[in-house]
Amino acid sequence: MALWLRDIPLAWGEDPECLPQRVGRIVGVDPGQLRNFQVIRRSLDARRKPRLLQVFTVEFGIDDEAGVLLRLSDNPRLQPAIEMPLPSRSPVTSPHRALVVGMGPAGLFAALHLAECGIQVTLIERGRPVERRLRDVEHFWATGELDVKSNVQFGEGGAGTFSDGKLSTRLNHPWLRYVLATLVACGAQEDILVEAKPHIGTDRLRLVLVRFREQLKALGVDLRYETCLTDFDVSGGKVLGGVLNDNELLPCQSLILAPGHSARDTYRMLAEHGVALEPKDFAVGVRVEHPRELIDCIQYGSRHPRNVPAADYTLRYNDAESGRGVYSFCMCPGGEVINAASETDGLVVNGMSRADRNGMHSNSALVVTVRPTDWSSRSVLGGVEFQRRIEQNAFVAGGGSFHAPAQSLMAFAGRGQGVCRSSCRPGVREADLAEFLPTFVASGLRRALPYFDRQMRGFLSAEAVLVGFETRTSAPLRIVRNEYGESISHSGLFPAGEGAGYAGGIMSAALDGLKVAEQIIQRICVRDCQ
């Protein structure tokens, strides 16, 4: 048994090497008696700005651990260490072929787990390998010439490849540690194992994907790029295979569908087959971009240390007038606003940061909840069309050349004028954003802004700009599945990840892919034992 001691504060800049001495004093033993001492969690506490604290949780072994726990039973910060079990690797002996669709986090981790258990896996991706994809995206940002097959939404790694690489999640599951450890083994920073708000950064994440690919190949996974699932082979409500690029039938016993939230043609194909779908809430809004130094001063104080990481923030407002939530989403400290278009007549923006988060600006989405009752169509695809109309409005507002529409935050709020410059490439064009947004979205944002400024004094600033529009915060529908992860209408089909409506980021999507793969493995093992 080992012990955990939580919430050990050190002043910012104080050397963590002093932690064993600090723990020894708290526990009442000589620091030399602490065995296998390690930091397992580290966070930054800025509530007493500009006095910043590092806060640690540590793990250690010690003689008579039960006696120490009894002696210090009144200390709620001391507890036995919690075991973190890994996904099982039950070997599958009977032949089984799985087709995994999508190389985002859900698809990648599902394919990895299946292959580790000896299942024959084919993993397909409509886009291109990350190296080629990076060149395609950079060309688009430089010229405005979009490749609809290879862009921010489509390609190896999924949409999260061009993001901040956030690895935080509200979920609490022991397999999350396995996801982080796998990423570290593929080249991610070891710090992600202990940081309270871990991130990889888009530049480092691209390298991780290459090593992840090599690991899959070593396990015998058949990787296919520029390969799209265009149809199913279905008999008696059971999926027997997938049709690839309209010309190849690939038989399989299990089809894991992890398409990402922008695979709109896939959604339509599912609807045409009568696959059980249901509309769901998502959110729509804008990107707000401030100078990084301004956000750092708001969050840390004007006299904060110079070597602190770029500050983040979380904002939330419950709009009593509409009953909707208005909130920040996917905050990117020291990053840039990016053009994330995937259709020739639509424009959508997102945020991205590199590993060092050392850019001149910080940005975040500010979004308003959208409900299925907000679109007139009764079709389950109504949410897709709702998103598409806003993206087409953005394209028109930006002048039809993939320049994003933008407006000073002060002007949008009716508080005067300010700058209308952004890091977004290939550029921005000034526009009245409210003219191109649904009325309830624009009015909800305007009601929330004064409240946000009270939470973060200086947020309403002439230096801030809004860039439109953020529409793909999550999938607009859910592919309905049962408790075993299988479609309720089509056996053999296993929806997974963010695009299937079951996750909301890299970690939750990876975890969902693992869970679905585990369900398939356990089903095979049970059948083999019968």
C-alpha positions in Angstrom: 0.0 0.0 0.0 1.1 3.6 -0.6 -0.3 6.9 0.7 -1.4 10.1 -1.0 -1.1 13.5 0.6 -3.2 16.2 -1.2 -3.1 20.0 -1.4 0.5 20.8 -0.4 1.1 24.5 -1.2 4.4 26.0 -2.3 5.0 29.6 -3.3 5.4 30.2 -7.0 9.1 29.6 -7.8 9.7 27.6 -4.6 11.7 24.4 -5.5 9.6 21.2 -5.5 12.7 19.4 -4.2 11.6 20.6 -0.8 8.4 18.5 -0.9 9.7 15.5 1.0 10.8 17.7 3.9 7.3 19.4 3.9 5.6 16.0 3.8 7.9 14.6 6.5 6.8 17.5 8.8 3.1 16.9 8.1 3.3 13.1 8.6 5.7 13.4 11.5 8.6 11.3 10.1 12.1 11.8 8.8 11.9 12.5 5.0 14.5 9.7 4.5 11.8 7.2 5.6 9.6 8.1 2.6 9.9 5.5 -0.2 9.1 5.9 -3.9 8.2 9.5 -3.4 6.6 11.0 -6.5 4.4 14.0 -7.5 1.1 12.7 -9.0 -0.7 16.0 -9.4 0.3 19.7 -9.8 -1.9 22.8 -10.2 -1.7 26.6 -10.0 -3.7 28.5 -7.5 -4.2 32.2 -8.5 -7.1 33.0 -6.1 -4.8 35.3 -4.0 -3.3 37.2 -7.0 -0.6 38.3 -7.4 0.5 35.8 -4.8 0.5 32.5 -6.8 0.8 29.1 -5.4 1.8 25.7 -6.7 -0.4 23.0 -5.2 0.8 19.4 -5.2 -0.5 15.9 -4.5 2.2 13.3 -3.8 2.4 9.6 -3.4 4.9 7.8 -1.1 5.4 4.6 0.8 6.3 4.4 4.5 6.6 1.8 7.3 3.4 1.1 9.2 1.2 2.9 6.8 -2.0 1.7 8.6 -0.6 3.1 11.8 0.2 6.5 10.2 -3.4 6.7 8.8 -4.8 5.9 12.2 -2.6 8.5 13.9 -3.5 11.2 11.4 -7.1 10.2 10.9 -8.2 13.8 11.5 -6.2 15.0 8.4 -8.6 14.7 5.4 -5.7 15.3 2.9 -4.1 12.0 3.8 -5.5 8.8 2.2 -4.5 5.4 0.9 -3.4 5.5 -2.7 -6.1 4.5 -5.2 -5.3 1.8 -7.6 -5.6 2.7 -11.3 -6.5 -0.4 -13.3 -5.7 -0.7 -16.9 -8.0 -1.9 -19.7 -7.9 -5.7 -19.8 -6.0 -7.4 -22.6 -8.0 -10.6 -22.8 -6.6 -12.5 -25.8 -9.2 -13.2 -28.5 -8.6 -16.6 -30.0 -11.5 -16.9 -32.5 -11.2 -15.0 -35.8 -12.9 -11.6 -35.7 -12.5 -8.7 -38.0 -13.3 -5.1 -37.0 -13.6 -2.1 -39.2 -12.9 1.2 -37.3 -14.1 4.3 -39.1 -12.3 7.6 -38.2 -8.7 8.3 -36.9 -9.8 10.8 -34.2 -9.1 9.9 -30.5 -12.0 7.4 -30.3 -11.1 5.5 -33.4 -7.4 5.4 -32.6 -7.8 4.1 -29.1 -10.5 1.7 -30.1 -8.2 0.3 -32.8 -5.3 0.1 -30.4 -7.2 -1.8 -27.8 -8.7 -4.3 -30.3 -5.4 -4.9 -31.9 -3.6 -5.5 -28.6 -6.1 -8.2 -27.9 -5.4 -9.9 -31.2 -8.4 -8.8 -33.3 -7.8 -8.1 -37.0 -8.4 -4.4 -37.4 -8.8 -2.2 -40.5 -8.7 1.5 -39.5 -9.9 4.0 -42.2 -9.8 7.8 -42.4 -11.3 10.0 -45.1 -8.5 12.5 -44.8 -4.8 12.3 -45.2 -1.8 11.4 -42.9 -0.9 14.2 -40.5 2.2 15.2 -42.4 0.4 15.8 -45.7 -2.6 17.2 -43.8 -0.5 19.9 -42.2 0.7 21.1 -45.6 -2.8 21.2 -46.9 -4.0 23.2 -43.9 -1.1 25.6 -44.1 -1.8 26.1 -47.8 -5.4 26.9 -47.0 -4.5 29.5 -44.4 -2.0 31.1 -46.7 -4.1 31.3 -49.8 -7.7 30.6 -49.0 -7.7 27.6 -51.3 -9.6 24.9 -49.4 -9.2 21.1 -49.9 -12.5 19.6 -48.8 -10.8 16.2 -48.3 -7.9 17.4 -46.1 -8.5 20.2 -43.7 -8.9 21.1 -40.0 -11.8 18.8 -39.7 -10.7 15.8 -41.7 -7.5 13.8 -41.5 -5.4 11.7 -39.1 -6.0 12.8 -35.5 -9.4 14.3 -36.1 -10.3 17.9 -35.5 -8.3 18.0 -32.3 -5.1 17.8 -34.2 -5.5 21.6 -34.8 -6.4 22.6 -31.3 -4.8 23.3 -28.0 -4.5 19.5 -27.4 -6.3 19.8 -24.1 -6.4 16.6 -22.0 -8.6 17.8 -19.2 -12.0 16.3 -18.6 -14.8 16.3 -16.1 -14.9 12.5 -16.2 -13.3 10.4 -13.5 -12.3 7.0 -14.8 -9.3 4.9 -14.0 -8.5 4.3 -17.8 -7.8 8.0 -18.3 -4.4 7.3 -16.8 -3.8 4.7 -19.5 -4.7 7.2 -22.2 -2.2 9.7 -20.8 0.5 7.1 -20.4 -0.1 5.9 -24.0 0.3 9.5 -25.3 3.5 9.9 -23.3 4.9 6.7 -24.7 4.2 8.2 -28.2 6.1 11.4 -27.4 3.9 13.6 -25.4 5.3 15.6 -22.5 5.6 13.6 -19.2 4.1 16.6 -17.4 0.7 15.6 -18.7 0.7 12.8 -16.2 0.7 15.2 -13.2 -0.7 18.6 -14.5 -4.2 19.4 -13.2 -5.0 20.9 -16.7 -2.8 19.0 -19.0 -2.3 19.9 -22.7 0.0 18.7 -25.5 -0.2 21.5 -27.9 -0.9 21.2 -31.6 2.8 21.1 -32.6 3.7 18.2 -30.2 0.4 16.4 -30.9 1.3 16.0 -34.6 4.5 14.1 -33.6 2.5 12.0 -31.2 0.2 10.9 -34.0 3.1 9.7 -36.1 4.4 7.4 -33.3 0.8 6.3 -32.5 0.6 5.3 -36.2 3.8 3.3 -35.9 2.5 1.5 -32.9 -0.7 0.5 -34.7 1.3 -0.8 -37.7 3.5 -2.9 -35.4 0.3 -4.5 -34.1 -0.8 -5.4 -37.6 -3.5 -2.8 -38.0 -4.4 -2.1 -41.7 -4.4 1.7 -42.0 -6.1 3.3 -44.9 -6.2 7.0 -45.7 -8.4 8.9 -48.1 -10.9 6.1 -47.5 -14.5 7.0 -46.7 -17.3 4.8 -45.5 -20.0 5.5 -48.1 -22.5 2.7 -47.4 -23.2 -0.4 -45.3 -23.8 -4.0 -46.1 -26.9 -4.8 -44.1 -29.0 -7.9 -43.7 -31.8 -8.3 -41.3 -30.9 -5.3 -39.4 -27.3 -6.5 -38.9 -24.3 -4.7 -40.3 -22.1 -7.2 -42.1 -19.6 -4.8 -43.6 -18.7 -1.4 -44.9 -18.6 0.0 -48.4 -15.4 2.0 -48.9 -15.2 4.9 -51.5 -18.3 3.5 -53.2 -16.4 0.6 -54.7 -15.1 -1.9 -52.1 -17.0 -4.0 -49.7 -15.1 -4.9 -46.6 -16.8 -7.6 -44.5 -16.5 -7.3 -40.7 -18.1 -8.7 -37.6 -17.9 -5.3 -35.8 -18.0 -1.8 -37.2 -16.9 0.9 -34.8 -18.2 4.3 -36.2 -16.1 7.2 -34.8 -16.7 9.8 -37.6 -16.1 13.1 -35.9 -18.7 15.9 -35.6 -18.2 17.2 -39.1 -18.9 14.0 -41.1 -22.2 15.3 -42.4 -22.4 13.0 -45.4 -22.0 10.1 -43.0 -24.9 11.4 -40.9 -27.1 11.5 -44.0 -26.1 8.0 -45.0 -27.0 6.7 -41.6 -30.4 8.5 -41.8 -31.1 6.9 -45.2 -30.4 3.5 -43.7 -32.8 4.1 -40.8 -30.1 3.9 -38.2 -31.5 5.2 -34.9 -30.5 8.8 -34.5 -31.7 11.6 -32.2 -31.1 15.4 -32.2 -29.2 16.8 -29.3 -28.2 20.2 -27.9 -25.0 21.9 -29.0 -23.8 25.5 -28.9 -23.1 28.3 -31.3 -21.2 31.6 -31.0 -18.0 33.4 -31.7 -14.3 33.4 -30.9 -13.1 36.2 -28.6 -9.4 37.1 -28.9 -7.5 39.3 -26.4 -3.8 40.1 -26.0 -2.3 37.4 -23.9 -0.7 39.9 -21.5 -4.1 41.4 -20.8 -5.6 38.0 -19.8 -2.6 37.2 -17.7 -2.9 40.4 -15.8 -6.6 39.9 -15.2 -6.1 36.4 -13.9 -2.8 36.7 -12.1 -2.7 40.4 -11.2 -0.7 43.2 -12.8 2.5 42.4 -10.7 2.5 38.6 -11.4 5.7 36.7 -12.0 7.0 36.8 -15.5 7.6 33.0 -15.8 4.0 31.9 -15.2 2.2 29.9 -17.9 -0.3 31.7 -20.1 -3.5 32.1 -18.1 -6.7 30.4 -18.9 -10.3 31.2 -17.8 -13.8 29.7 -17.6 -16.9 31.9 -17.9 -20.5 30.9 -17.5 -23.8 32.9 -17.5 -27.3 31.5 -17.0 -29.5 33.7 -19.1 -32.7 34.1 -17.1 -34.5 35.8 -20.1 -34.0 32.8 -22.5 -33.2 30.0 -20.1 -30.0 29.2 -22.0 -26.5 28.8 -20.9 -23.8 31.2 -22.3 -20.3 30.1 -21.6 -16.7 30.0 -22.7 -15.5 26.9 -24.5 -12.1 25.5 -25.6 -10.0 28.4 -24.2 -6.6 28.6 -25.9 -4.0 30.5 -23.9 -1.2 32.0 -25.9 -2.7 30.7 -29.1 -4.5 31.8 -32.3 -7.9 31.8 -33.9 -8.0 29.4 -36.8 -10.1 29.0 -39.9 -11.6 25.5 -39.6 -13.7 25.4 -42.8 -14.5 22.0 -44.5 -17.1 23.1 -47.1 -16.6 25.4 -50.0 -19.4 27.8 -49.2 -19.1 27.8 -45.4 -16.8 29.2 -42.8 -16.2 28.1 -39.2 -13.6 29.1 -36.7 -11.8 27.4 -33.8 -8.8 28.0 -31.5 -5.3 26.5 -31.4 -2.3 26.7 -29.2 1.2 25.2 -29.4 2.9 23.4 -26.6 4.7 26.4 -25.2 1.5 28.6 -25.3 3.8 31.5 -26.0 1.7 33.3 -28.7 0.8 37.0 -28.4 -2.9 36.4 -28.0 -5.3 34.2 -26.0 -8.7 33.2 -27.3 -11.8 31.3 -26.4 -15.2 30.5 -27.9 -18.2 32.3 -26.3 -21.2 30.3 -27.2 -25.0 30.0 -26.5 -26.8 26.8 -26.1 -28.8 25.6 -29.1 -31.8 23.2 -28.7 -33.6 21.0 -31.3 -36.6 23.3 -31.0 -34.5 26.1 -32.5 -34.6 24.7 -36.0 -37.8 24.5 -38.0 -37.0 21.2 -39.7 -38.3 18.1 -38.0 -35.6 16.1 -39.6 -33.0 14.5 -37.3 -30.5 16.3 -39.6 -32.0 19.7 -38.7 -29.1 20.6 -36.5 -26.7 20.0 -39.3 -28.6 22.4 -41.5 -28.8 25.0 -38.7 -25.0 24.9 -38.4 -24.6 25.0 -42.1 -26.7 28.2 -42.5 -24.7 30.1 -40.0 -21.4 28.9 -41.6 -22.7 30.1 -45.0 -23.6 33.4 -43.4 -20.1 33.7 -42.1 -18.7 33.0 -45.6 -20.8 35.8 -47.1 -20.0 38.2 -44.3 -16.3 37.6 -44.8 -16.6 38.5 -48.5 -16.6 35.0 -50.0 -12.8 34.4 -49.9 -12.5 32.5 -46.6 -11.7 35.7 -44.7 -13.6 35.5 -41.3 -16.1 38.1 -40.3 -14.9 40.0 -37.3 -16.0 42.9 -35.0 -14.5 44.8 -32.1 -15.8 43.4 -28.8 -16.8 46.9 -27.7 -18.7 47.6 -30.9 -20.6 44.3 -30.6 -21.5 45.1 -27.0 -22.6 48.7 -27.9 -19.8 50.2 -25.8 -17.9 52.1 -28.4 -15.1 51.1 -30.8 -12.0 49.1 -30.7 -9.5 47.1 -32.8 -10.7 44.7 -35.5 -7.5 42.7 -36.0 -7.0 39.0 -35.4 -4.5 36.2 -35.7 -7.0 34.3 -37.9 -5.6 33.4 -41.4 -5.9 34.1 -44.3 -7.5 37.2 -42.7 -10.6 38.9 -41.3 -13.1 41.3 -42.7 -15.0 43.7 -40.5 -18.8 43.0 -40.2 -21.7 43.5 -37.9 -21.8 40.0 -36.5 -25.3 40.3 -35.1 -26.7 40.6 -38.6 -25.4 37.1 -39.5 -26.2 35.3 -36.2 -29.5 33.9 -35.0 -31.1 36.6 -32.9 -31.2 34.5 -29.7 -27.4 33.9 -30.1 -26.5 37.5 -30.5 -28.8 38.8 -27.8 -27.6 36.0 -25.4 -24.0 37.0 -25.9 -24.8 40.7 -25.4 -26.6 40.0 -22.1 -23.7 37.8 -20.9 -20.8 40.2 -21.7 -21.3 42.6 -18.8 -21.5 39.6 -16.4 -18.3 38.2 -17.8 -16.7 41.6 -17.3 -17.7 41.5 -13.6 -16.1 38.1 -13.3 -12.9 39.2 -15.1 -12.5 43.0 -14.8 -11.1 44.2 -18.1 -12.6 41.5 -20.2 -14.6 44.1 -22.1 -11.7 45.8 -23.7 -11.0 47.9 -26.8 -8.1 45.5 -27.5 -10.5 42.5 -27.9 -12.0 41.3 -31.1 -14.8 38.8 -31.9 -14.4 36.4 -34.9 -17.2 34.5 -36.4 -18.5 31.9 -36.2 -18.0 28.9 -33.9 -20.6 26.3 -34.8 -19.0 22.9 -34.3 -18.7 22.8 -30.6 -20.2 19.2 -30.6 -22.2 16.9 -32.7 -25.7 18.1 -33.5 -27.1 14.5 -33.2 -26.5 11.3 -31.4 -26.3 7.8 -32.9 -28.4 5.9 -30.3 -26.7 2.9 -28.7 -27.6 0.5 -25.9 -25.8 -0.3 -22.7 -23.4 -2.5 -24.6 -22.3 0.3 -27.0 -24.2 -1.2 -29.9 -26.7 0.6 -32.2 -30.2 0.0 -31.0 -31.4 -0.4 -34.6 -28.4 -2.1 -36.3 -26.5 -4.9 -34.6 -22.8 -5.0 -35.3 -22.6 -1.2 -35.5 -20.9 0.5 -32.5 -21.0 4.3 -32.5 -18.2 6.0 -30.6 -16.7 9.3 -29.7 -17.6 12.9 -30.2 -19.2 12.6 -33.7 -21.5 9.9 -32.4 -22.6 12.2 -29.6 -20.9 10.5 -26.7 -17.9 12.6 -25.9 -16.7 16.2 -25.8 -12.9 16.4 -26.2 -9.7 14.3 -26.7 -9.8 12.5 -23.4 -13.5 11.7 -23.3 -13.4 10.5 -26.9 -10.4 8.3 -26.3 -12.1 6.8 -23.3 -15.3 6.2 -25.2 -13.4 4.4 -27.9 -11.7 2.2 -25.3 -15.0 1.4 -23.7 -16.7 0.4 -27.0 -13.7 -1.8 -27.9 -13.8 -3.4 -24.5 -17.5 -4.3 -25.0 -16.7 -6.0 -28.3 -13.8 -7.9 -26.7 -15.8 -9.1 -23.7 -18.6 -10.2 -26.0 -16.2 -12.3 -28.1 -14.7 -13.8 -24.9 -18.1 -14.7 -23.5 -19.1 -16.4 -26.8 -15.8 -18.3 -27.0 -16.4 -19.7 -23.5 -19.9 -21.0 -24.3 
